[in-house]
Amino acid sequence: MITQNNSKYFEQILLAMKYQILELDKTSEESKKPVLLDQSSIGRVSRVDAIQQQQMAEASSRRRLLKIKNIEIALNKIKLNEFGICTECGDDIALGRLEIDPTYTKCVNCA
């Protein structure tokens, strides 16, 4: 069972995770910009590499936004005193599992 102290602890972890992800997203903003078609400044192979890097940066950004959404859900569950309860069976999620990732919503058996 998650205690009040545990809730505050996990809330701090979740807020730190969110801040870190938002900072990372800010620093990768440049790599998500569209690649210019100007072949005089970069060659065809270099342009293909740049497009691939841009697409990977966009995919990473989407994953970060999903993680932020999951963090927001976990923070909301803390406010509602529902944090650490499996959404599948209603049992408590082990503290060790939440230590690994506090955004988990299922216990080990249901995952």
PAZAPA-4460 file (N, C-alpha, C; in steps of 0.05 Angstrom, whole numbers, plus 32768, in hexadecimal, padded with zeros to 4 digits):
% residues 111
    n_x    n_y    n_z   ca_x   ca_y   ca_z    c_x    c_y    c_z   seq   type   mol
   8011   7FE8   8000   8000   8000   8000   8012   8019   8000     1      M     A
   8009   802D   7FF1   8018   8046   7FEF   8010   8058   8006     2      I     A
   8024   8060   8016   801F   8073   802C   8021   808F   8022     3      T     A
   801A   80A2   8034   801B   80BE   802E   8038   80C6   8027     4      Q     A
   804B   80BC   8037   8067   80C2   8032   8070   80B7   8017     5      N     A
   8068   809E   8011   806E   8093   7FF7   8063   80A3   7FE0     6      N     A
   804A   80AD   7FE4   803D   80BD   7FCF   804D   80D6   7FCA     7      S     A
   8056   80E3   7FDF   8066   80FC   7FDB   8081   80F5   7FCD     8      K     A
   808D   80DF   7FD5   80A6   80D6   7FC9   80A2   80D2   7FAB     9      Y     A
   808D   80C2   7FA4   8089   80BD   7F88   8080   80D6   7F79    10      F     A
   8072   80E7   7F86   806A   8101   7F78   8083   8110   7F71    11      E     A
   8097   8112   7F83   80B0   8120   7F7D   80BF   8112   7F66    12      Q     A
   80C0   80F8   7F66   80CD   80E9   7F51   80BF   80EF   7F36    13      I     A
   80A5   80EE   7F36   8096   80F3   7F1D   809A   810F   7F13    14      L     A
   809A   8123   7F25   809E   813F   7F1D   80BA   8142   7F12    15      L     A
   80CE   8135   7F1E   80E9   8137   7F14   80EB   812A   7EF8    16      A     A
   80DE   8113   7EF5   80DE   8106   7EDB   80D2   8118   7EC5    17      M     A
   80BB   8124   7ECC   80AE   8136   7EB9   80C0   814D   7EB1    18      K     A
   80CD   815A   7EC5   80DE   8170   7EC0   80F5   8167   7EAD    19      Y     A
   8101   8150   7EB3   8117   8146   7EA3   810F   8141   7E87    20      Q     A
   80F7   8135   7E83   80ED   8130   7E68   80E8   8149   7E59    21      I     A
   80DB   815D   7E66   80D6   8176   7E59   80EF   8184   7E51    22      L     A
   8104   8183   7E62   811E   8190   7E5B   812A   8182   7E43    23      E     A
   8129   8167   7E43   8134   8158   7E2D   8125   815F   7E13    24      L     A
   810B   8161   7E15   80FC   8168   7DFD   8103   8184   7DF2    25      D     A
   8109   8196   7E05   8111   81B1   7DFC   812B   81B1   7DED    26      K     A
   813E   81A1   7DF8   8159   81A0   7DEC   8159   8192   7DD1    27      T     A
   8145   8181   7DCC   8144   8172   7DB3   8132   8180   7D9E    28      S     A
   8129   8197   7DA5   8117   81A5   7D93   8123   81AA   7D77    29      E     A
   813C   81B1   7D76   814A   81B7   7D5D   814B   819E   7D4B    30      E     A
   814F   8187   7D56   8151   816F   7D46   8137   8165   7D3A    31      S     A
   8120   8171   7D43   8106   8169   7D39   80FD   817B   7D21    32      K     A
   810D   8190   7D1B   8106   81A2   7D05   8108   8193   7CEA    33      K     A
   80F7   819B   7CD7   80F8   818E   7CBD   8113   8193   7CAF    34      P     A
   811B   817F   7CA0   8135   8180   7C91   8130   8190   7C77    35      V     A
   8142   81A3   7C72   813F   81B3   7C5A   8146   81A3   7C41    36      L     A
   813B   81AB   7C2A   813F   819D   7C11   8158   81A7   7C02    37      L     A
   8166   81BA   7C0D   817D   81C6   7C00   8194   81B2   7BFE    38      D     A
   8198   81A6   7BE6   81AD   8192   7BE3   81C8   819E   7BDE    39      Q     A
   81C9   81B9   7BDB   81E3   81C5   7BD8   81F1   81C7   7BF3    40      S     A
   81E2   81C8   7C09   81EF   81CA   7C23   81F5   81AF   7C2F    41      S     A
   81E4   819A   7C28   81EA   817F   7C31   81E4   816C   7C1B    42      I     A
   81F4   8156   7C1A   81F0   8143   7C05   81D8   8131   7C09    43      G     A
   81D1   8121   7BF6   81B9   8110   7BF7   81BB   80FC   7C0E    44      R     A
   81D2   80EF   7C11   81D5   80DC   7C27   81D4   80EA   7C42    45      V     A
   81E1   8100   7C44   81DF   810F   7C5D   81C3   8118   7C63    46      S     A
   81B4   811F   7C4E   8198   8128   7C52   8187   8111   7C5C    47      R     A
   818B   80F9   7C50   817D   80E1   7C59   8183   80DC   7C77    48      V     A
   819C   80DE   7C7E   81A4   80DA   7C9A   8196   80EF   7CAC    49      D     A
   8195   8108   7CA3   8189   811D   7CB2   816B   8118   7CB5    50      A     A
   815E   810E   7CA0   8141   8108   7CA2   813C   80F2   7CB5    51      I     A
   814D   80DD   7CB5   814A   80C7   7CC8   814E   80D1   7CE5    52      Q     A
   8162   80E1   7CE9   8166   80EC   7D04   814F   80FD   7D0D    53      Q     A
   8143   810D   7CFA   812C   811D   7D01   8114   810C   7D08    54      Q     A
   8110   80F6   7CF9   80FA   80E4   7CFF   80FE   80D6   7D1A    55      Q     A
   8117   80CE   7D20   811C   80C2   7D3A   8118   80D6   7D51    56      M     A
   811F   80EF   7D4C   811A   8104   7D61   80FC   8108   7D65    57      A     A
   80ED   8107   7D50   80D0   810A   7D53   80C4   80F2   7D62    58      E     A
   80CD   80DA   7D5C   80C4   80C2   7D6A   80CB   80C4   7D88    59      A     A
   80E3   80CC   7D8D   80EB   80CF   7DA9   80DA   80E4   7DB8    60      S     A
   80D4   80F9   7DAA   80C2   810E   7DB6   80A6   8103   7DBC    61      S     A
   809C   80F3   7DA9   8082   80E7   7DAE   8082   80D4   7DC7    62      R     A
   8098   80C5   7DCA   809B   80B4   7DE1   809D   80C4   7DFB    63      R     A
   80AB   80DB   7DF9   80AD   80EC   7E11   8092   80F8   7E18    64      R     A
   8083   8100   7E04   8068   810B   7E0A   8056   80F6   7E16    65      L     A
   8058   80DD   7E0D   8048   80C7   7E19   8051   80C3   7E36    66      L     A
   806B   80C4   7E3B   8074   80C0   7E56   806A   80D7   7E68    67      K     A
   806A   80EF   7E5E   805F   8106   7E6E   8042   8101   7E74    68      I     A
   8033   80F7   7E61   8017   80F1   7E65   8013   80DD   7E7B    69      K     A
   8024   80C8   7E7B   8023   80B3   7E8F   802B   80BF   7EAB    70      N     A
   803E   80D1   7EAB   8046   80DE   7EC4   802E   80EE   7ECF    71      I     A
   8020   80FD   7EBD   8009   810D   7EC6   7FF3   80FB   7ED1    72      E     A
   7FEF   80E4   7EC5   7FDB   80D0   7ECF   7FE3   80C7   7EEB    73      I     A
   7FFD   80C1   7EEF   8007   80B7   7F09   8004   80CE   7F1E    74      A     A
   800A   80E6   7F16   8007   80FD   7F29   7FEA   8101   7F31    75      L     A
   7FD8   80FD   7F1E   7FBC   8100   7F23   7FB3   80E9   7F36    76      N     A
   7FBD   80D1   7F32   7FB6   80BB   7F44   7FC0   80C0   7F60    77      K     A
   7FD6   80CD   7F63   7FE0   80D4   7F7E   7FCC   80E7   7F8B    78      I     A
   7FC2   80FB   7F7D   7FAF   810E   7F88   7F95   8100   7F8F    79      K     A
   7F8D   80EB   7F80   7F74   80DD   7F85   7F78   80C5   7F99    80      L     A
   7F90   80C2   7FA4   7F97   80AC   7FB5   7F93   8091   7FA8    81      N     A
   7F98   8090   7F8E   7F95   8077   7F7F   7FB0   806D   7F74    82      E     A
   7FC6   807B   7F7B   7FE0   8074   7F72   7FE9   805A   7F7D    83      F     A
   7FF5   8049   7F6D   8000   8030   7F76   7FEC   8019   7F77    84      G     A
   7FD4   801E   7F6B   7FC0   8009   7F6A   7FBE   8000   7F4D    85      I     A
   7FBE   7FE6   7F49   7FBD   7FDA   7F2F   7FA3   7FE0   7F21    86      C     A
   7FA4   7FEA   7F09   7F8B   7FF1   7EFA   7F7D   7FD8   7EF0    87      T     A
   7F8B   7FC2   7EF1   7F7F   7FA9   7EE7   7F70   7F9A   7EFD    88      E     A
   7F7E   7F94   7F13   7F73   7F83   7F28   7F6C   7F92   7F42    89      C     A
   7F76   7FAA   7F45   7F71   7FBA   7F5D   7F84   7FB4   7F74    90      G     A
   7F97   7FA2   7F71   7FAB   7F9D   7F86   7FC0   7FB3   7F86    91      D     A
   7FCF   7FB4   7F9B   7FE5   7FC7   7F9D   7FFB   7FC0   7F8A    92      D     A
   8008   7FD4   7F7E   801F   7FCF   7F6D   8037   7FD0   7F80    93      I     A
   8049   7FBD   7F7E   8060   7FBB   7F90   8071   7FD5   7F8E    94      A     A
   807B   7FDD   7FA6   808B   7FF6   7FA7   80A4   7FF3   7F95    95      L     A
   80AF   7FDB   7F94   80C7   7FD7   7F83   80C1   7FDC   7F66    96      G     A
   80A9   7FD4   7F5E   80A1   7FD9   7F42   809D   7FF7   7F3D    97      R     A
   8092   8005   7F50   808E   8022   7F4D   80A8   8031   7F4E    98      L     A
   80BB   8025   7F5D   80D6   8031   7F5E   80E3   8031   7F42    99      E     A
   80DE   801B   7F34   80E9   8018   7F19   80DD   802D   7F07   100      I     A
   80C2   802F   7F08   80B4   8043   7EF7   809A   804A   7F05   101      D     A
   8098   8061   7F11   8080   8069   7F20   8067   806E   7F0E   102      P     A
   806A   806B   7EF3   8053   806E   7EE2   8046   8054   7EDC   103      T     A
   8050   803E   7EE7   8044   8024   7EE2   8027   8024   7EEE   104      Y     A
   8015   8018   7EE0   7FF9   8018   7EE9   7FEF   7FFC   7EEF   105      T     A
   8000   7FE8   7EEB   7FF8   7FCC   7EEF   800D   7FBE   7F01   106      K     A
   8003   7FAC   7F11   8015   7F9B   7F21   8023   7F87   7F0F   107      C     A
   8037   7F79   7F1B   8047   7F67   7F0B   8035   7F51   7EFF   108      V     A
   8022   7F46   7F0E   8011   7F31   7F04   8000   7F39   7EED   109      N     A
   7FF6   7F52   7EED   7FE4   7F5B   7ED8   7FF4   7F66   7EBF   110      C     A
   800C   7F6E   7EC4   801C   7F78   7EAE   8024   7F62   7E9C   111      A     A
***
